[in-house]
Amino acid sequence: MQSRTDPRPVVVAVDASDSARDAAAWAADIAADWSAPLHLVHVVPGDPQDLPLDPLPNWLAELLDVADRAGARPCTAEAQPGDAVTTIAARGLGARMVVLGSYGAGTFAGMLAGSTSRDVVEHVVAPVAVVRGSAPRIAPPRSGPVVVGVDASAAGTAALAFGADLASALGARLLAVHCWSEVYVTPEGSARRSHRSPETLAAAAVAALDEQLRPITERYPALDIER
C-alpha cells in the first residue's frame, strides 16, 4: 500500500451504536493509510448556535482513542448540537470522504442505510461511504474487492478514480463492471433494439471498458484489476 499525505479530512458521523463504531474503525484505517486527518462528528438535537458539548461523551472519547491507536493522525472529535444532515454536510465540505454507519438511530433493520444516511448522500459534496455488515451488530468485512460500475460519464469516471484510489489504499482488488445491452434509449426517450450483433456490442463494451481503465492502470501499475 502507498502512503499519500492529504490535508483533506476523512469525516465520520458517529453515535453510540455498534454500526457507527464499526464505521469509525473502518475510516480510521483508511485515514491512516492516506495520511489524512480523521474527524469524528456526533450531532445531538439542539440549537446549532449552542456551544459544542464539553467534555465529550465517554464513548466518543473512546472512539477517538481507538482511531489514534489505528494510526490516523491528527484525530479530532466534536459533539455538536444541530440538525444531523445539515451539520454533516457542512463538515463534508472539502473532505476527502464522509463515512457513516448504517444501523444507527432512525434506521430500519435490513435496509441499506437509514434515513439520515440517505439524506446525507443527497447533500454532501464529497464521496460518501455507508459502512455496513450483513445485519445489525455484525461488523462489516475488512477484505474483498472494491466494485465500481464503469461508464463514460463524468460522474462514472470520478467514481472509478476514487474506487481505484480506495482499492490501492486497502490493498484490495478493483473489480470494474461495465454493462451493455442490445436495447438502447433514443433521445426522444423511447426504447429501441440495436441492429448490431451481440458479438459486436460485446466487443464495443470491452473496448470502452479498456479505454476507461487505461489511465487507472497507468496511475496504479501494481493494482490488481479485474474486468
SEDREN-707291 format. One record per residue (C-alpha): x, y, z. Coordinates in steps of 0.2 Angstrom, whole numbers, plus 5000, padded with zeros to 4 digits. Each point is the difference from the previous one (the first is absolute). Example, Ala and Ser with C-alpha at 12.3 -4.5 7.8 and 13.67 -1.06 7.14 Angstrom:
% residues 2
506249785039/500650174997/
END
This chain:
% residues 227
500050005000/500650184996/499950145013/499550174993/499950155011/498350094998/499450155010/498249964996/499249915015/499049845000/498450055009/499049875010/498350035007/499849905016/498849965014/500149875014/499449854988/501149854996/499850054981/500750175003/501549925010/500349884985/500050154988/501250105010/501249865001/499949974981/500350184997/501450015012/500949874990/499750094984/500650175007/501649925007/500549934983/499550164992/501050105013/498450115001/499250085015/498549915008/498650105007/498649925010/498350095001/498649965012/498450114997/498850025014/498350084999/500150185005/500350184994/501550014988/500550165008/500349915017/501849965004/500649824997/499949885014/501550015012/500649875006/499749884986/498949855004/501049855007/499649894985/500650144988/501650025009/500349814999/499750014981/501350144999/501249895009/499749854989/500350114985/501650075006/500649825004/499649954982/501250134994/498850134994/500850175004/499550135004/498449945008/498650125005/498249985007/498650115003/498249985008/499050144992/498250055002/499050034984/499249904986/501049854995/499950014981/500450195000/501549985012/500749854991/499850084983/500950165007/501549895007/500149914983/500450154991/501849974994/500149835007/500849864992/498649885005/498550005012/499749845009/498449945008/499349845009/498449934994/499149935015/500150155012/498550095007/498550034988/500449854989/499049844996/500949845001/500449924984/500050164990/501650064991/500050165009/498950105012/499150164996/501550105006/501249914989/498950024985/499850195003/501850025002/500449924984/498950134991/500850155009/501849965002/501250064986/501349875004/500149814997/498949915013/500349835007/498649915010/500849865010/499049855004/500149825004/498749874994/498950045015/499950115015/501449965013/501049914987/501650104995/500350034982/501349894991/501850074999/500549924984/499349974983/500050104984/499550184997/498649994987/499850144988/498750024986/500850084985/499350114987/500550144989/499250145011/501050135010/499249935016/500549824995/501850054996/500150095017/499349855009/501249884991/501550125005/499450005018/499749815000/501849974994/500750115013/499049915014/500549834993/501850055000/499950075018/499249845006/501149884990/498549934992/499549954983/499050124989/498649924991/499450114985/498349964993/499350074984/498349944994/499450004982/498349964992/499249984983/498650125006/500450185000/499050165003/499850134987/500250195003/498150014999/499949875015/499449854991/500849835001/500749924984/500949844996/501750014992/500349934983/501849955004/500449835005/500349955018/501849964996/500350174993/499250085015/501049905012/501650044991/499550195001/499749985019/501749925003/500950144990/499050135010/500549925016/501849994995/500050184995/499350055017/501349905009/501550064991/500450155011/499649895015/501349874995/501350144996/499750085017/500049845010/501149874991/500049885015/498150005003/499149844997/498650044988/498749884994/498950044985/
END
